[in-house]
Amino acid sequence: MNKRVVILWGCLLFWAVSLMAQDVPTGVVTAFNKGNSQELNGYLSDKVELILENRSVNVDRQAAKEKMAAFFSGNQVSGFTVNHQGKRDESSFIIGTLTTANGSFRVNCFFRKVANKYVIHQIRIDKTNE
């Protein structure tokens, strides 16, 4: 009986954590996994801060899409793994590893809630030393 209660509570806790983690759109992970800037564009805010290999720019959605397309075209993506994600109030984030033909990159993607939808307001991509 005791074992069943522990398992039930464990399942309930896992379910609650899974529900809270769903605020990060899964399409963003899919877009990074494919290296698809067109797909990523649907999740971008009107203004986005892009930090690509230590160069920071504040751009509109269209320019962000073009810069991400240029990045993906210069770094053919072979995979993306989410290492960590979190949520607090009206914001959330994911930290992941983007594997490309030119090596691995650390991706930090920050979201804010706008009209009941999480949109990307900052993307930071840095080359890793692995």
C-alpha positions as CSV (number, residue, x, y, z in Angstrom):
1,M,0.0,0.0,0.0
2,N,2.8,2.4,0.9
3,K,4.6,1.7,-2.3
4,R,1.5,2.6,-4.4
5,V,1.1,5.9,-2.6
6,V,4.7,6.8,-3.3
7,I,4.3,5.9,-6.9
8,L,1.1,7.8,-7.2
9,W,2.6,10.9,-5.7
10,G,5.7,10.5,-8.0
11,C,3.4,10.3,-11.1
12,L,1.4,13.3,-9.9
13,L,4.6,15.4,-9.4
14,F,5.9,14.4,-12.8
15,W,2.6,15.3,-14.5
16,A,2.6,18.7,-12.8
17,V,6.2,19.5,-13.8
18,S,5.4,18.4,-17.4
19,L,2.4,20.8,-17.5
20,M,4.4,23.7,-16.3
21,A,7.2,23.0,-18.8
22,Q,4.9,23.1,-21.8
23,D,5.0,26.9,-21.9
24,V,8.0,26.7,-24.2
25,P,6.5,26.1,-27.6
26,T,7.7,22.7,-28.9
27,G,7.8,24.1,-32.4
28,V,10.8,26.2,-31.4
29,V,12.7,23.1,-30.5
30,T,11.7,21.5,-33.8
31,A,12.8,24.6,-35.7
32,F,16.2,24.6,-34.1
33,N,16.5,20.8,-34.7
34,K,15.8,21.3,-38.4
35,G,17.8,24.6,-38.7
36,N,14.6,26.1,-40.1
37,S,14.4,29.9,-39.8
38,Q,11.0,30.0,-41.5
39,E,9.5,27.7,-38.9
40,L,11.3,29.7,-36.1
41,N,9.8,32.9,-37.5
42,G,6.3,32.0,-36.3
43,Y,7.6,32.2,-32.7
44,L,9.5,35.5,-32.9
45,S,8.4,38.6,-31.2
46,D,8.1,41.9,-33.2
47,K,11.5,42.9,-31.8
48,V,14.2,40.4,-31.1
49,E,17.7,40.7,-29.6
50,L,20.0,38.4,-31.5
51,I,23.5,37.7,-30.1
52,L,25.3,35.5,-32.6
53,E,28.8,34.7,-31.6
54,N,29.3,37.8,-29.5
55,R,27.7,40.2,-32.0
56,S,24.5,41.7,-30.6
57,V,21.8,43.4,-32.7
58,N,18.2,44.4,-32.0
59,V,16.1,43.7,-35.1
60,D,12.5,43.2,-36.2
61,R,11.0,39.8,-36.9
62,Q,11.9,39.8,-40.6
63,A,15.5,40.8,-40.1
64,A,15.8,38.2,-37.3
65,K,14.5,35.5,-39.6
66,E,17.0,36.5,-42.3
67,K,19.9,36.5,-39.8
68,M,18.9,33.1,-38.5
69,A,18.6,31.8,-42.1
70,A,22.2,33.1,-42.8
71,F,23.4,31.4,-39.6
72,F,21.7,28.1,-40.4
73,S,23.0,28.2,-44.0
74,G,26.6,28.7,-42.8
75,N,26.2,26.0,-40.1
76,Q,24.4,23.0,-41.4
77,V,22.3,21.7,-38.4
78,S,22.4,18.0,-37.5
79,G,20.6,18.2,-34.2
80,F,19.4,20.2,-31.2
81,T,19.1,19.0,-27.6
82,V,17.4,20.9,-24.8
83,N,19.6,20.8,-21.8
84,H,17.5,23.0,-19.5
85,Q,14.3,24.9,-19.5
86,G,12.4,27.0,-17.0
87,K,9.6,29.4,-16.4
88,R,8.9,32.3,-14.1
89,D,5.8,34.4,-14.1
90,E,5.4,35.8,-17.7
91,S,8.7,34.5,-19.1
92,S,10.4,31.3,-19.8
93,F,13.7,30.0,-21.4
94,I,15.4,27.1,-23.0
95,I,19.1,26.3,-23.0
96,G,20.3,23.8,-25.5
97,T,23.1,22.5,-27.7
98,L,22.9,23.0,-31.4
99,T,25.0,20.4,-33.3
100,T,26.2,21.6,-36.7
101,A,28.8,20.6,-39.3
102,N,31.0,23.4,-37.9
103,G,30.8,22.2,-34.3
104,S,28.5,22.7,-31.4
105,F,26.8,25.9,-30.2
106,R,25.1,26.8,-26.9
107,V,21.7,28.3,-27.6
108,N,19.9,30.4,-25.0
109,C,16.4,31.3,-26.1
110,F,14.3,33.6,-23.9
111,F,10.5,34.0,-24.2
112,R,7.9,36.4,-22.9
113,K,4.2,36.0,-22.8
114,V,2.3,38.3,-25.2
115,A,-1.5,37.8,-25.7
116,N,-1.4,34.4,-24.0
117,K,1.3,33.1,-26.2
118,Y,5.0,32.8,-25.5
119,V,7.2,34.6,-28.1
120,I,11.0,34.8,-28.4
121,H,12.5,38.1,-27.5
122,Q,16.1,37.0,-27.3
123,I,18.3,34.4,-28.9
124,R,21.9,33.9,-27.9
125,I,24.1,31.5,-29.8
126,D,27.7,30.9,-28.8
127,K,30.3,28.4,-30.1
128,T,31.2,25.8,-27.5
129,N,34.8,24.5,-26.8
130,E,33.8,20.9,-27.2
